[in-house]
Amino acid sequence: MAYPGNKKPKKKSKSLFFPYTREDMKRVQWCLDKNIHISCSPINSSLWKIEIRLNKGDWKRDPGAYEPDEAHIKMYEYYKYYYDKYNKE
């Protein structure tokens, strides 16, 4: 029988939430409307990759590997890049 004093402390998981702004969401929605998709996907427990797909083509991977918070920052940087590059309004 396990006693309360024998429990191992649980590791705290990192929060996968990343704050975004209204401008970020404006750029994300514009890109999604134009079939520009960018995602973060884990490659192991501590590193993530960024993947980009334009016009329903093949997914292309960013060559870098990022910590989860860095990956989200990079994802929003890519959305801003494509928004600034192709938005001619």
C-alpha positions as CSV (number, residue, x, y, z in Angstrom):
1,M,0.0,0.0,0.0
2,A,1.3,3.4,-0.9
3,Y,1.5,6.0,1.9
4,P,1.0,9.7,1.2
5,G,4.6,10.4,2.1
6,N,5.9,8.1,-0.6
7,K,4.4,9.9,-3.6
8,K,6.9,11.3,-6.1
9,P,6.4,15.0,-6.9
10,K,4.9,15.5,-10.4
11,K,6.7,17.5,-12.9
12,K,5.0,20.7,-13.9
13,S,4.3,20.9,-17.6
14,K,5.1,24.0,-19.5
15,S,2.1,26.1,-20.5
16,L,1.5,25.9,-24.3
17,F,-0.5,29.1,-24.3
18,F,1.0,32.0,-26.0
19,P,-0.6,35.5,-25.9
20,Y,-1.5,37.1,-29.2
21,T,-2.8,40.5,-30.2
22,R,-5.6,41.7,-32.3
23,E,-3.1,42.5,-35.1
24,D,-1.8,39.0,-34.9
25,M,-5.3,37.6,-35.4
26,K,-6.0,40.0,-38.2
27,R,-2.9,38.8,-40.1
28,V,-3.7,35.1,-39.3
29,Q,-7.3,35.4,-40.6
30,W,-6.0,37.2,-43.7
31,C,-3.5,34.5,-44.4
32,L,-6.0,31.7,-43.9
33,D,-8.4,33.4,-46.3
34,K,-5.6,33.5,-48.9
35,N,-4.7,29.7,-48.3
36,I,-1.5,30.5,-46.4
37,H,-1.3,28.0,-43.5
38,I,1.5,28.0,-40.8
39,S,1.7,25.6,-37.9
40,C,3.9,24.6,-35.0
41,S,4.4,20.9,-34.5
42,P,6.4,19.1,-31.8
43,I,9.4,17.0,-32.8
44,N,10.1,15.8,-29.3
45,S,9.3,16.9,-25.8
46,S,11.2,20.2,-25.9
47,L,11.6,21.2,-29.6
48,W,9.1,22.3,-32.2
49,K,9.2,22.8,-36.0
50,I,7.4,25.4,-38.0
51,E,5.6,24.2,-41.2
52,I,4.2,26.4,-44.0
53,R,1.8,25.6,-46.8
54,L,0.9,28.0,-49.6
55,N,-2.1,27.6,-51.8
56,K,-2.9,24.0,-50.7
57,G,0.6,22.8,-51.8
58,D,3.1,20.7,-49.9
59,W,4.0,21.5,-46.4
60,K,7.5,23.0,-46.2
61,R,9.5,22.9,-42.9
62,D,11.5,25.8,-41.4
63,P,15.1,24.4,-41.0
64,G,15.2,25.6,-37.4
65,A,14.0,23.8,-34.2
66,Y,12.5,26.0,-31.5
67,E,11.4,25.9,-27.9
68,P,7.6,26.0,-27.6
69,D,7.4,29.7,-26.8
70,E,10.0,30.6,-29.5
71,A,8.0,28.5,-32.0
72,H,4.8,30.5,-31.4
73,I,6.7,33.8,-31.8
74,K,8.2,32.6,-35.0
75,M,4.8,31.4,-36.3
76,Y,3.4,34.9,-35.8
77,E,6.5,36.4,-37.5
78,Y,5.8,34.2,-40.5
79,Y,2.1,35.3,-40.6
80,K,3.3,38.9,-40.5
81,Y,5.8,38.3,-43.2
82,Y,3.3,36.9,-45.6
83,Y,0.7,39.5,-44.7
84,D,3.1,42.3,-45.4
85,K,4.4,40.7,-48.6
86,Y,1.1,39.9,-50.3
87,N,-1.4,42.3,-48.8
88,K,-1.6,45.2,-51.3
89,E,-4.7,46.9,-49.9
